[in-house]
């Protein structure tokens, strides 16, 4: 097995090995010539060097395994392609031409690869069919020609907006949007997420478009991909990849591999002070809106071709403290507290002090005040959890006034 890896038009390396347990990433001379020896343009975990440390081979394998979907979505794609669970290289050989970030992966031994990227126009009725048929067309991949993979558990498809129309992405064409359908078990989720995204934009923690549209009568959340710009790929990695965490280790309580402190330490090492401040704002936002699911696959790094490293914008900001099936815990502890309802402004400040944030009191206070003003101004769409805005205002007011976020 030998898979090619292209990044920003450069063959940066190969995945080589006899099976899923032994494959490894090997950088090319073209990679170091284009980006420099030990460049982190691919990952902070995998500098571009010809001889990677053997003791870190497992982490490199995990990095690529984290490009795969999760839950039912993965099951559907494995079934569609008769791929064995755990065989990340074979999966990426099949679906690796359009993944999170800017990597394009394909099988050098496959005479049909690399395919010529193309698009297939789809109308509203067909989009509804794709949203409601995750088994027949997982992620909206056309049989044989669809090459897209994207992490996450929530049902979704990826499409490309091109020539003023929606299209299926074929042969590695870069998808530009993620579409999440309204689901019967949790009908408010897409509307709640739209409100969370709007508040994030109000704090300038995100700039990509998020809106709800109907497709042949089916509401869906339409999310512009932040790892695409003007139809071109922008590379990114999530913090599961960056920290060497696998699967559900994205939750701090599972294995203790990840934490906000470890995320902040990574930013200190590779990014800038302003990125640390943004992480502080994102954490404050998560507590104030009840986004319990801010785990390390919902935090990421951007890697432009320049080699700079920056914190990715806030994404998947979903207010969910009102969900009856939730355990009420934050995915990442704040000042060692997991229970959302118990977190206070002092906890936020204490957590950020462990990161070395300068003047965290002022940063938290300003963020909460801006958030309260945004929530007062912005109203959720019809279809959202009815008291959502009032919950966010109450949570934020409690934090501002020094009470636990869940206090009455």
Kinemage of the C-alpha trace (Angstrom):
@kinemage 1
@onewidth
@group {chain A} dominant
@subgroup {mainchain}
@vectorlist {calphas} color= white
{ca unk a 1} P 0.000 0.000 0.000
{ca unk a 2} L 1.202 3.475 -0.873
{ca unk a 3} L -1.050 6.511 -0.726
{ca unk a 4} L -0.128 9.931 -2.097
{ca unk a 5} L -0.692 13.051 0.016
{ca unk a 6} L -1.017 16.422 -1.717
{ca unk a 7} L -1.134 19.713 0.178
{ca unk a 8} L -1.358 23.101 -1.538
{ca unk a 9} L -0.317 21.516 -4.830
{ca unk a 10} L 2.757 19.806 -3.361
{ca unk a 11} L 3.228 16.053 -2.903
{ca unk a 12} L 4.153 16.311 0.785
{ca unk a 13} L 4.393 12.629 1.517
{ca unk a 14} L 3.057 9.105 1.385
{ca unk a 15} L 1.286 6.688 3.662
{ca unk a 16} L 3.242 3.459 3.431
{ca unk a 17} L 2.938 0.074 5.120
{ca unk a 18} L 1.687 -3.466 4.749
{ca unk a 19} L -1.526 -2.977 6.742
{ca unk a 20} L -3.560 -0.649 8.971
{ca unk a 21} L -1.395 -1.455 12.012
{ca unk a 22} L 1.955 -0.660 10.434
{ca unk a 23} L 1.418 2.199 7.972
{ca unk a 24} L 3.260 5.448 8.557
{ca unk a 25} L 3.650 8.904 7.092
{ca unk a 26} L 6.831 9.550 5.124
{ca unk a 27} L 7.533 13.120 3.979
{ca unk a 28} L 8.973 13.802 0.514
{ca unk a 29} L 11.878 15.952 -0.542
{ca unk a 30} L 9.359 18.132 -2.390
{ca unk a 31} L 7.658 18.852 0.950
{ca unk a 32} L 10.782 20.109 2.685
{ca unk a 33} L 11.842 22.027 -0.418
{ca unk a 34} L 8.485 23.804 -0.632
{ca unk a 35} L 7.758 24.417 3.047
{ca unk a 36} L 11.081 23.937 4.821
{ca unk a 37} L 12.561 21.213 7.014
{ca unk a 38} L 10.469 20.610 10.147
{ca unk a 39} L 7.633 22.809 8.830
{ca unk a 40} L 4.345 22.376 10.736
{ca unk a 41} L 2.205 23.225 7.688
{ca unk a 42} L 0.680 19.731 7.790
{ca unk a 43} L 0.380 19.336 11.550
{ca unk a 44} L 1.955 20.498 14.789
{ca unk a 45} L 2.217 16.781 15.579
{ca unk a 46} L 4.004 15.850 12.332
{ca unk a 47} L 6.808 18.185 11.265
{ca unk a 48} L 7.940 17.663 7.691
{ca unk a 49} L 11.069 15.598 8.075
{ca unk a 50} L 12.307 12.617 6.111
{ca unk a 51} L 12.734 10.400 9.160
{ca unk a 52} L 9.941 10.612 11.712
{ca unk a 53} L 10.553 9.217 15.185
{ca unk a 54} L 9.515 5.558 15.410
{ca unk a 55} L 8.173 6.043 18.918
{ca unk a 56} L 5.604 8.512 17.554
{ca unk a 57} L 4.416 6.279 14.689
{ca unk a 58} L 1.218 5.439 16.577
{ca unk a 59} L 0.382 9.124 16.942
{ca unk a 60} L 0.888 9.655 13.222
{ca unk a 61} L -1.407 6.732 12.422
{ca unk a 62} L -3.988 8.164 14.795
{ca unk a 63} L -3.755 11.582 13.096
{ca unk a 64} L -4.939 10.066 9.818
{ca unk a 65} L -7.546 7.842 11.494
{ca unk a 66} L -9.085 11.014 12.954
{ca unk a 67} L -9.966 12.131 9.402
{ca unk a 68} L -12.693 9.474 9.333
{ca unk a 69} L -16.355 10.090 10.280
{ca unk a 70} L -17.834 8.781 13.528
{ca unk a 71} L -20.890 6.822 14.586
{ca unk a 72} L -23.560 5.838 12.065
{ca unk a 73} L -21.959 7.893 9.310
{ca unk a 74} L -18.811 5.763 9.493
{ca unk a 75} L -20.878 2.570 9.620
{ca unk a 76} L -22.760 3.561 6.463
{ca unk a 77} L -19.550 4.357 4.569
{ca unk a 78} L -17.858 1.137 5.662
{ca unk a 79} L -20.899 -0.832 4.519
{ca unk a 80} L -21.098 1.007 1.195
{ca unk a 81} L -17.487 0.223 0.349
{ca unk a 82} L -17.012 -3.118 2.153
{ca unk a 83} L -14.099 -1.713 4.155
{ca unk a 84} L -13.076 -3.349 7.417
{ca unk a 85} L -13.473 -1.256 10.577
{ca unk a 86} L -10.119 0.105 11.716
{ca unk a 87} L -8.610 0.069 8.224
{ca unk a 88} L -7.940 3.807 7.945
{ca unk a 89} L -5.584 3.585 4.919
{ca unk a 90} L -8.115 1.703 2.786
{ca unk a 91} L -10.850 4.107 3.854
{ca unk a 92} L -8.711 7.123 2.924
{ca unk a 93} L -7.773 5.520 -0.385
{ca unk a 94} L -11.504 5.464 -1.132
{ca unk a 95} L -12.693 8.729 0.450
{ca unk a 96} L -9.557 10.803 1.004
{ca unk a 97} L -9.727 13.258 -1.883
{ca unk a 98} L -11.986 15.694 0.023
{ca unk a 99} L -11.406 15.654 3.769
{ca unk a 100} L -11.223 18.210 6.577
{ca unk a 101} L -8.479 20.672 5.688
{ca unk a 102} L -6.525 20.811 2.458
{ca unk a 103} L -5.042 17.320 2.170
{ca unk a 104} L -5.907 15.213 -0.857
{ca unk a 105} L -5.182 11.507 -0.487
{ca unk a 106} L -5.354 8.736 -3.082
{ca unk a 107} L -4.006 5.298 -3.929
{ca unk a 108} L -0.947 5.385 -6.183
{ca unk a 109} L -1.641 1.783 -7.244
{ca unk a 110} L -5.165 2.608 -8.462
{ca unk a 111} L -5.039 3.294 -12.211
{ca unk a 112} L -8.257 5.358 -11.989
{ca unk a 113} L -6.654 7.845 -9.575
{ca unk a 114} L -6.315 10.720 -9.332
{ca unk a 115} L -9.730 11.278 -10.858
{ca unk a 116} L -10.620 14.543 -12.529
{ca unk a 117} L -12.633 16.669 -10.097
{ca unk a 118} L -16.160 17.406 -11.274
{ca unk a 119} L -19.580 18.430 -10.005
{ca unk a 120} L -23.092 17.045 -10.440
{ca unk a 121} L -25.923 19.615 -10.095
{ca unk a 122} L -28.659 18.687 -7.621
{ca unk a 123} L -32.043 20.335 -7.096
{ca unk a 124} L -33.949 20.801 -3.833
{ca unk a 125} L -35.776 17.483 -4.160
{ca unk a 126} L -32.524 15.575 -4.686
{ca unk a 127} L -30.898 17.378 -1.741
{ca unk a 128} L -33.787 16.279 0.470
{ca unk a 129} L -33.285 12.709 -0.738
{ca unk a 130} L -29.586 12.878 0.074
{ca unk a 131} L -30.277 14.298 3.535
{ca unk a 132} L -32.766 11.516 4.246
{ca unk a 133} L -30.752 8.642 2.760
{ca unk a 134} L -27.515 8.431 4.774
{ca unk a 135} L -27.157 4.719 4.036
{ca unk a 136} L -27.541 4.957 0.254
{ca unk a 137} L -25.439 8.106 -0.152
{ca unk a 138} L -23.423 8.776 3.040
{ca unk a 139} L -22.183 12.376 3.140
{ca unk a 140} L -23.836 12.708 -0.311
{ca unk a 141} L -21.048 10.663 -1.885
{ca unk a 142} L -22.076 9.468 -5.333
{ca unk a 143} L -21.291 5.737 -5.712
{ca unk a 144} L -17.754 5.344 -7.019
{ca unk a 145} L -17.220 9.036 -7.757
{ca unk a 146} L -17.792 10.603 -4.331
{ca unk a 147} L -14.506 11.037 -2.456
{ca unk a 148} L -15.506 13.004 0.671
{ca unk a 149} L -14.901 12.220 4.332
{ca unk a 150} L -15.755 14.459 7.296
{ca unk a 151} L -15.659 13.854 11.042
{ca unk a 152} L -18.570 14.121 13.435
{ca unk a 153} L -21.594 12.131 14.560
{ca unk a 154} L -24.483 14.438 13.641
{ca unk a 155} L -26.194 13.456 10.357
{ca unk a 156} L -24.926 15.619 7.503
{ca unk a 157} L -23.989 15.822 3.861
{ca unk a 158} L -21.387 17.917 2.052
{ca unk a 159} L -22.103 19.783 -1.173
{ca unk a 160} L -20.286 22.243 -3.405
{ca unk a 161} L -21.792 25.615 -4.242
{ca unk a 162} L -20.582 26.392 -7.768
{ca unk a 163} L -22.034 28.175 -10.793
{ca unk a 164} L -24.770 29.595 -8.534
{ca unk a 165} L -26.129 26.130 -7.778
{ca unk a 166} L -25.768 23.186 -5.400
{ca unk a 167} L -23.722 20.228 -6.599
{ca unk a 168} L -22.460 16.880 -5.463
{ca unk a 169} L -18.654 16.852 -5.309
{ca unk a 170} L -17.124 14.209 -7.570
{ca unk a 171} L -13.577 12.952 -7.989
{ca unk a 172} L -12.130 15.134 -5.249
{ca unk a 173} L -13.848 18.409 -6.087
{ca unk a 174} L -13.702 20.565 -2.931
{ca unk a 175} L -17.030 20.611 -1.096
{ca unk a 176} L -17.860 24.085 0.223
{ca unk a 177} L -20.812 23.579 2.592
{ca unk a 178} L -22.082 21.191 5.239
{ca unk a 179} L -25.840 20.566 5.405
{ca unk a 180} L -27.441 19.138 8.561
{ca unk a 181} L -31.102 18.071 8.363
{ca unk a 182} L -33.746 18.633 10.996
{ca unk a 183} L -34.100 15.357 12.876
{ca unk a 184} L -37.251 14.086 14.539
{ca unk a 185} L -35.666 13.208 17.896
{ca unk a 186} L -34.179 16.695 18.376
{ca unk a 187} L -36.084 19.020 16.046
{ca unk a 188} L -34.703 22.245 17.564
{ca unk a 189} L -30.986 21.421 17.215
{ca unk a 190} L -30.337 22.993 13.816
{ca unk a 191} L -32.136 26.181 14.873
{ca unk a 192} L -30.280 26.238 18.195
{ca unk a 193} L -26.952 25.847 16.376
{ca unk a 194} L -27.831 28.678 13.998
{ca unk a 195} L -28.375 30.918 17.032
{ca unk a 196} L -25.090 29.804 18.605
{ca unk a 197} L -23.268 30.562 15.360
{ca unk a 198} L -24.883 33.998 15.174
{ca unk a 199} L -23.698 34.839 18.680
{ca unk a 200} L -20.182 33.614 17.808
{ca unk a 201} L -20.164 35.942 14.808
{ca unk a 202} L -21.351 38.773 17.066
{ca unk a 203} L -18.206 38.231 19.163
{ca unk a 204} L -16.072 38.070 15.998
{ca unk a 205} L -15.119 34.479 16.830
{ca unk a 206} L -16.442 33.275 13.474
{ca unk a 207} L -17.133 34.842 10.101
{ca unk a 208} L -18.423 31.977 7.963
{ca unk a 209} L -22.101 31.900 7.033
{ca unk a 210} L -24.578 29.686 8.874
{ca unk a 211} L -28.265 29.704 7.986
{ca unk a 212} L -31.369 27.509 7.863
{ca unk a 213} L -32.883 26.715 4.468
{ca unk a 214} L -35.685 24.423 3.346
{ca unk a 215} L -35.097 21.796 0.679
{ca unk a 216} L -38.355 20.484 -0.736
{ca unk a 217} L -39.959 21.263 2.622
{ca unk a 218} L -37.183 19.800 4.817
{ca unk a 219} L -35.374 22.374 6.997
{ca unk a 220} L -31.593 22.021 7.094
{ca unk a 221} L -28.734 23.973 8.590
{ca unk a 222} L -26.384 25.197 5.852
{ca unk a 223} L -22.860 25.832 7.141
{ca unk a 224} L -20.164 27.422 5.017
{ca unk a 225} L -16.942 25.438 5.510
{ca unk a 226} L -14.300 27.557 7.254
{ca unk a 227} L -11.589 25.370 5.693
{ca unk a 228} L -12.553 26.574 2.241
{ca unk a 229} L -11.960 30.072 0.844
{ca unk a 230} L -13.245 31.154 -2.574
{ca unk a 231} L -13.658 27.498 -3.509
{ca unk a 232} L -10.085 26.591 -2.499
{ca unk a 233} L -8.986 24.366 0.376
{ca unk a 234} L -7.431 25.772 3.554
{ca unk a 235} L -5.614 23.264 5.702
{ca unk a 236} L -6.682 22.582 9.287
{ca unk a 237} L -6.385 19.949 11.973
{ca unk a 238} L -8.540 19.419 15.021
{ca unk a 239} L -7.117 19.164 18.519
{ca unk a 240} L -7.692 15.424 18.725
{ca unk a 241} L -5.143 15.185 15.949
{ca unk a 242} L -2.865 17.838 17.410
{ca unk a 243} L -2.866 16.282 20.893
{ca unk a 244} L -2.723 12.638 19.837
{ca unk a 245} L -6.205 11.816 21.150
{ca unk a 246} L -8.367 9.123 19.569
{ca unk a 247} L -12.145 9.057 19.155
{ca unk a 248} L -14.020 9.720 22.379
{ca unk a 249} L -10.845 10.834 24.111
{ca unk a 250} L -12.042 14.203 22.796
{ca unk a 251} L -13.907 14.279 26.116
{ca unk a 252} L -11.544 15.049 28.990
{ca unk a 253} L -13.149 12.548 31.368
{ca unk a 254} L -12.385 9.704 28.940
{ca unk a 255} L -8.720 8.947 29.466
{ca unk a 256} L -7.669 12.409 30.597
{ca unk a 257} L -5.693 12.908 27.387
{ca unk a 258} L -7.099 16.348 26.529
{ca unk a 259} L -7.840 19.531 28.453
{ca unk a 260} L -8.190 23.248 27.870
{ca unk a 261} L -4.727 23.656 29.389
{ca unk a 262} L -3.216 21.317 26.792
{ca unk a 263} L -5.009 23.189 24.009
{ca unk a 264} L -3.665 26.484 25.373
{ca unk a 265} L -0.151 25.065 25.723
{ca unk a 266} L -0.227 24.070 22.050
{ca unk a 267} L -1.281 27.578 21.071
{ca unk a 268} L 1.511 29.080 23.189
{ca unk a 269} L 4.019 26.868 21.438
{ca unk a 270} L 2.926 27.300 17.838
{ca unk a 271} L 0.460 30.209 17.521
{ca unk a 272} L 0.168 33.706 19.032
{ca unk a 273} L -1.029 35.424 22.191
{ca unk a 274} L -4.142 36.632 20.360
{ca unk a 275} L -5.066 33.004 19.714
{ca unk a 276} L -4.877 32.312 23.446
{ca unk a 277} L -7.265 35.215 24.013
{ca unk a 278} L -9.631 33.797 21.388
{ca unk a 279} L -9.581 30.415 23.133
{ca unk a 280} L -10.493 32.235 26.342
{ca unk a 281} L -13.407 33.932 24.571
{ca unk a 282} L -14.561 30.632 23.030
{ca unk a 283} L -14.511 28.984 26.447
{ca unk a 284} L -16.511 31.853 27.939
{ca unk a 285} L -18.960 31.594 25.032
{ca unk a 286} L -19.368 27.829 25.529
{ca unk a 287} L -20.227 28.259 29.210
{ca unk a 288} L -22.527 31.241 28.638
{ca unk a 289} L -24.649 29.585 25.925
{ca unk a 290} L -24.547 26.059 27.338
{ca unk a 291} L -22.401 24.540 24.593
{ca unk a 292} L -21.495 21.416 26.538
{ca unk a 293} L -19.950 19.772 23.484
{ca unk a 294} L -16.902 22.009 23.013
{ca unk a 295} L -14.539 19.036 22.845
{ca unk a 296} L -11.212 18.717 21.055
{ca unk a 297} L -12.718 17.770 17.706
{ca unk a 298} L -14.689 21.024 17.865
{ca unk a 299} L -11.502 23.049 18.382
{ca unk a 300} L -8.909 23.258 15.653
{ca unk a 301} L -5.884 24.896 14.079
{ca unk a 302} L -5.582 26.532 10.672
{ca unk a 303} L -2.448 25.933 8.608
{ca unk a 304} L -2.181 28.309 5.639
{ca unk a 305} L 0.511 27.657 3.042
{ca unk a 306} L 2.707 30.314 4.675
{ca unk a 307} L 3.374 27.914 7.539
{ca unk a 308} L 1.723 30.119 10.166
{ca unk a 309} L -0.455 28.427 12.776
{ca unk a 310} L -3.657 30.047 14.078
{ca unk a 311} L -6.679 28.980 16.095
{ca unk a 312} L -9.606 27.986 13.893
{ca unk a 313} L -12.835 29.985 14.299
{ca unk a 314} L -15.552 28.878 16.697
{ca unk a 315} L -17.621 26.137 15.049
{ca unk a 316} L -20.338 23.692 16.119
{ca unk a 317} L -21.468 26.152 18.802
{ca unk a 318} L -24.620 24.341 19.896
{ca unk a 319} L -26.572 25.458 23.000
{ca unk a 320} L -27.563 22.141 24.560
{ca unk a 321} L -27.881 22.577 28.326
{ca unk a 322} L -31.647 22.144 27.928
{ca unk a 323} L -31.397 18.656 26.399
{ca unk a 324} L -33.017 16.109 28.705
{ca unk a 325} L -30.651 13.345 27.588
{ca unk a 326} L -27.573 15.439 28.418
{ca unk a 327} L -25.558 14.645 31.549
{ca unk a 328} L -25.070 18.370 32.109
{ca unk a 329} L -21.291 18.121 31.888
{ca unk a 330} L -18.819 20.182 29.875
{ca unk a 331} L -16.678 18.183 27.472
{ca unk a 332} L -13.604 19.992 28.813
{ca unk a 333} L -13.411 20.945 32.487
{ca unk a 334} L -13.268 24.604 33.509
{ca unk a 335} L -11.125 25.026 36.631
{ca unk a 336} L -11.567 21.266 37.249
{ca unk a 337} L -15.357 21.592 37.083
{ca unk a 338} L -17.321 19.490 34.596
{ca unk a 339} L -20.861 20.280 35.778
{ca unk a 340} L -21.980 23.176 33.585
{ca unk a 341} L -24.485 24.584 36.050
{ca unk a 342} L -21.746 25.028 38.682
{ca unk a 343} L -19.251 27.053 36.626
{ca unk a 344} L -18.756 30.683 37.672
{ca unk a 345} L -16.927 33.714 36.318
{ca unk a 346} L -14.231 33.053 38.921
{ca unk a 347} L -13.800 29.538 37.497
{ca unk a 348} L -13.324 30.931 34.011
{ca unk a 349} L -10.727 33.397 35.295
{ca unk a 350} L -8.925 30.742 37.348
{ca unk a 351} L -8.813 28.381 34.359
{ca unk a 352} L -7.309 31.066 32.143
{ca unk a 353} L -4.770 32.011 34.778
{ca unk a 354} L -3.371 28.483 34.518
{ca unk a 355} L -2.804 29.168 30.821
{ca unk a 356} L -0.909 32.369 31.589
{ca unk a 357} L -3.543 34.697 30.086
{ca unk a 358} L -2.842 38.343 30.873
{ca unk a 359} L -5.670 40.249 32.576
{ca unk a 360} L -8.190 37.379 32.325
{ca unk a 361} L -10.689 39.270 34.519
{ca unk a 362} L -11.026 42.022 31.936
{ca unk a 363} L -11.156 39.572 29.026
{ca unk a 364} L -13.913 37.460 30.582
{ca unk a 365} L -15.921 40.472 31.695
{ca unk a 366} L -15.741 42.159 28.278
{ca unk a 367} L -16.680 38.941 26.480
{ca unk a 368} L -19.695 38.381 28.738
{ca unk a 369} L -20.901 41.953 28.292
{ca unk a 370} L -20.590 41.720 24.486
{ca unk a 371} L -22.356 38.368 24.534
{ca unk a 372} L -25.222 39.720 26.628
{ca unk a 373} L -25.653 42.664 24.248
{ca unk a 374} L -25.642 40.296 21.256
{ca unk a 375} L -28.207 37.963 22.818
{ca unk a 376} L -30.449 40.918 23.696
{ca unk a 377} L -30.303 42.085 20.071
{ca unk a 378} L -30.516 38.725 18.301
{ca unk a 379} L -33.578 36.470 18.489
{ca unk a 380} L -33.521 32.749 17.610
{ca unk a 381} L -35.381 31.563 14.543
{ca unk a 382} L -38.804 30.020 14.905
{ca unk a 383} L -38.159 26.355 15.544
{ca unk a 384} L -35.434 26.869 18.142
{ca unk a 385} L -35.845 25.759 21.752
{ca unk a 386} L -38.558 28.258 22.881
{ca unk a 387} L -36.761 29.730 25.932
{ca unk a 388} L -33.305 29.591 24.292
{ca unk a 389} L -32.664 33.338 24.255
{ca unk a 390} L -33.913 33.717 27.833
{ca unk a 391} L -31.642 30.837 28.912
{ca unk a 392} L -28.606 32.462 27.297
{ca unk a 393} L -29.413 35.824 28.870
{ca unk a 394} L -29.892 34.180 32.270
{ca unk a 395} L -26.676 32.175 32.010
{ca unk a 396} L -24.722 35.262 30.965
{ca unk a 397} L -26.270 37.505 33.624
{ca unk a 398} L -25.480 34.937 36.306
{ca unk a 399} L -21.835 34.863 35.231
{ca unk a 400} L -21.582 38.651 35.100
{ca unk a 401} L -23.040 38.953 38.583
{ca unk a 402} L -20.747 36.315 40.080
{ca unk a 403} L -23.227 33.454 40.429
{ca unk a 404} L -22.977 29.930 39.083
{ca unk a 405} L -24.106 29.861 35.449
{ca unk a 406} L -27.088 27.619 36.198
{ca unk a 407} L -28.375 29.574 39.160
{ca unk a 408} L -31.925 30.892 39.240
